[in-house]
Amino acid sequence: MRLENHERVVLEALASDGARIIDRAVDWCAINSGSLHLAGLERQRQILLETVATLPGAPTEIPLAASEVIGADGRVGQQQHTPAIAVVVRPEAPVQVVLTGHYDTVYPETSRFQAVTTRADGALHGPGIADMKGGISVMLAALEAFERHPDAGRVGYRVLLSPDEEIGSVASGPVLAEFARLGHVGLTYEPALADGSLASSRKGSGNFHIVVHGKAAHAGRDFAAGRNAVIGAARIAEALHGLNGQRDGVTVNVARIDGGAPLNMVPDVAIARFNVRFPDAEGAAWFEAQVARIVAEPREGLHVHLHGLITRGAKPFNAAQQQLFGAVKEAGALLGQDIAWKPSGGVCEGNNLFASGLPNVDTLGVRGGDIHSEAEHAWPESFVERAQLSALILMKLASGEIDGRSIRASMENL
């Protein structure tokens, strides 16, 4: 590969656009769009609809079905979601790219962390600045600049911005799968790892809830008649934790036990909530069998029900992924960027795309760190840096120097 003059024009345009790319992300971070804050998500969505309207394809809204939630009382409820945003440009082009991002964050409406400030070391410190409002701004800047390229017509793309990635993409998962089947290469804008590396392989993940129903009774007058659901949930939690270390790469994190009752009452309901991570499909199957065994164990006077599912399959670093990452590294070298990668235990939309057969790079967002905490930050220089990388990837897909169709074929031939 080498940089052509018409590519330099696009890259220079991005270099001069850095302040706008940063400023709009900072403004977006002032809108609380926690995954369950529907009003905030809707405000953010409306602004993004206006922003993506600069692209050649008209934005559309994709309604998402409600997802199941288990309340602290053990009852099954429904979580509503705002629509996803989709933009489809040149679906007839010979090379198709799927670009994804999410406009929800992990910070609830009540969080103290509500705006971006600049730290003494120059880092931007704020909710979602790295994960991933900064990434969305980078993605859209790259696409806007790519449209200046004389060969842009050779690449079509589908953009999907979802409101539920931070809670497992349960509602948007089917849309991600549909988009993945229509692409040759996927680009997702999670932040780079803390040292600037891309994530190569990823574990899979699932979220589960085991509801335990017992029998309430007065703790003094009729203690023996009660059946303690909290004790049942605690024993289940211990059994789940005991799965750790039994199979390589499989970890079970018991994160919370809900339930309980007044201190003078035997509690009749409790919920053990847990997450699993696994390196491959075999590990997932082993875990599911173990959980089924634990749930089926007899418990006198207690009734146990399992809810939840594996939301993202594992994403191994296979031959197709290696081919794509090698091309991205070569493009990065043209920009003076040393692109490296390493495995990650985290999960994202890249897992979903891969599960539907789409090779993808899923950490093309800004460089930063401490995501999912009130120390979340991003480095301002990385906004242009990463936008240029994405724009160059798109331009090399257009020229054929990155052979998107061949990379997808490698995935299908495995």
C-alpha positions, -999 to +999 in steps of 0.1 A: +000+000+000+009+036-005-008+069+001-023+084-031-028+121-036-066+119-036-064+100-003-042+127+012-069+152+004-095+133+025-070+128+054-061+165+054-098+174+055-101+153+087-070+169+102-086+203+098-119+191+113-106+179+147-123+206+168-157+198+154-153+160+158-143+165+195-168+193+203-199+174+192-188+143+212-184+165+243-219+180+237-234+145+234-218+135+267-239+162+284-270+142+275-274+113+300-283+083+279-279+055+304-293+023+289-325+024+310-331+062+308-355+063+279-360+101+279-323+107+277-318+080+251-345+097+230-329+131+233-296+116+222-313+097+193-329+129+179-296+147+178-279+117+161-307+116+135-299+152+127-261+144+125-264+114+103-286+133+079-254+147+063-247+112+048-260+103+014-286+079+027-317+090+046-317+078+082-344+054+092-356+042+126-357+005+135-382-002+163-368-027+189-389-052+208-391-050+246-367-073+265-373-094+296-362-081+330-365-098+363-375-074+391-362-076+427-394-093+436-387-121+411-415-110+387-409-109+350-413-075+334-406-058+301-379-032+294-388-008+266-361+005+242-358+035+220-354+027+183-321+020+166-309+044+139-299+030+105-284+046+074-280+026+042-258+040+015-251+024-019-264-011-012-257-020-048-219-013-045-195-042-050-180-039-015-203-036+016-192-024+050-212-025+082-204+002+108-219-001+143-220+019+175-242+024+205-256+056+220-263+042+254-239+045+283-235+027+316-243+058+337-278+060+351-299+092+352-290+096+388-252+094+383-231+123+395-210+119+363-228+141+338-204+162+318-169+164+302-141+183+318-104+185+307-079+170+331-046+186+339-029+161+316-051+172+287-074+141+287-111+146+282-128+132+313-165+125+310-194+100+307-193+082+274-165+102+259-146+070+252-175+045+253-187+054+229-199+089+220-164+098+210-164+067+188-197+076+171-182+110+163-151+094+148-172+070+127-194+097+113-164+120+106-147+092+087-178+086+066-184+123+059-148+126+047-148+094+027-177+108+006-152+132-009-131+103-023-135+099-061-140+061-057-165+063-029-191+048-052-173+014-050-182+010-014-216+008+001-223+008+038-248+003+065-246+022+098-264+010+129-265+030+161-282+010+189-295+020+224-288-012+243-252-024+238-243-018+275-271-043+286-262-070+261-278-059+228-307-082+236-331-060+216-308-050+188-291-084+184-314-095+156-307-063+137-270-067+141-273-102+127-293-091+097-268-063+089-239-087+093-252-110+067-253-082+042-217-070+046-181-080+037-163-062+065-175-048+098-161-017+117-173-011+152-163+019+173-156+007+208-126+025+224-092+010+218-078-009+248-060+012+274-027+010+256-042+019+222-043-017+210-071-033+191-090-062+206-083-094+186-101-124+201-129-119+226-146-142+250-184-147+247-208-136+275-242-142+289-263-127+317-285-149+339-309-146+368-320-176+390-352-168+409-358-188+441-393-189+457-397-202+492-423-198+519-428-168+541-432-172+578-429-153+611-393-156+623-404-160+659-438-176+660-435-200+630-399-202+619-399-239+611-428-234+587-408-210+565-386-219+536-358-193+533-353-182+497-322-161+505-304-191+519-314-211+487-301-183+465-268-181+485-262-218+481-269-216+444-245-187+442-218-207+460-224-236+435-221-212+406-189-197+420-176-232+424-176-236+386-146-213+383-115-232+377-132-263+364-129-254+327-102-234+311-112-199+302-148-201+317-155-176+345-187-171+364-192-138+383-220-139+408-227-102+409-257-097+431-284-114+452-317-095+454-346-103+477-350-106+514-376-095+539-380-077+573-357-092+599-387-108+617-398-127+585-385-157+567-379-144+531-399-161+504-381-148+473-345-141+462-327-137+429-291-147+422-277-127+392-246-137+374-225-133+343-205-159+324-175-155+301-163-183+279-136-187+252-155-209+227-187-227+219-177-258+238-171-238+269-205-222+265-222-256+262-203-269+293-215-239+313-251-243+302-251-279+312-236-271+346-262-244+353-290-267+343-276-293+368-275-267+396-310-255+389-324-290+388-310-301+422-338-308+447-343-282+474-370-289+500-398-264+498-380-242+473-389-236+436-361-224+413-364-208+378-337-198+354-339-167+333-314-151+309-293-162+280-260-161+263-261-128+244-228-128+226-208-158+213-170-160+215-150-142+188-118-161+180-089-146+161-093-168+130-078-166+096-103-141+083-098-119+113-060-121+109-063-111+072-084-081+081-062-070+110-031-073+089-046-050+063-056-025+090-021-026+104-007-019+069-031+011+065-021+024+099+015+023+090+008+047+062-004+072+088+025+066+111+003+046+135+017+014+149-014-008+151-011-037+176-037-060+190-042-084+219-071-106+233-098-091+254-122-106+279-147-079+272-176-082+247-193-059+223-213-057+190-182-072+173-191-105+189-226-103+174-213-095+139-188-123+140-214-148+151-233-140+119-203-145+097-189-109+094-152-104+100-147-071+118-125-048+138-144-036+168-121-012+186-118+016+161-129+043+185-108+068+204-079+060+227-087+064+264-093+043+294-112+036+327-144+030+309-175+021+330-162+042+358-162+079+368-126+081+357-135+074+320-114+095+297-102+099+261-072+116+245-083+144+223-055+138+197-070+103+191-102+117+175-086+128+143-061+099+144-088+073+145-110+091+120-082+091+096-075+054+101-112+046+094-113+068+064-082+052+050-096+017+056-126+027+036-105+042+008-084+011+006-115-010+004-126+012-025-093+007-043-093-030-037-060-029-018-080-042+011-100-070-005-132-070+015-148-097-006-118-120-001-118-115+036-155-124+039-149-154+017-121-165+041-147-164+069-171-186+049-145-211+040-134-219+076 
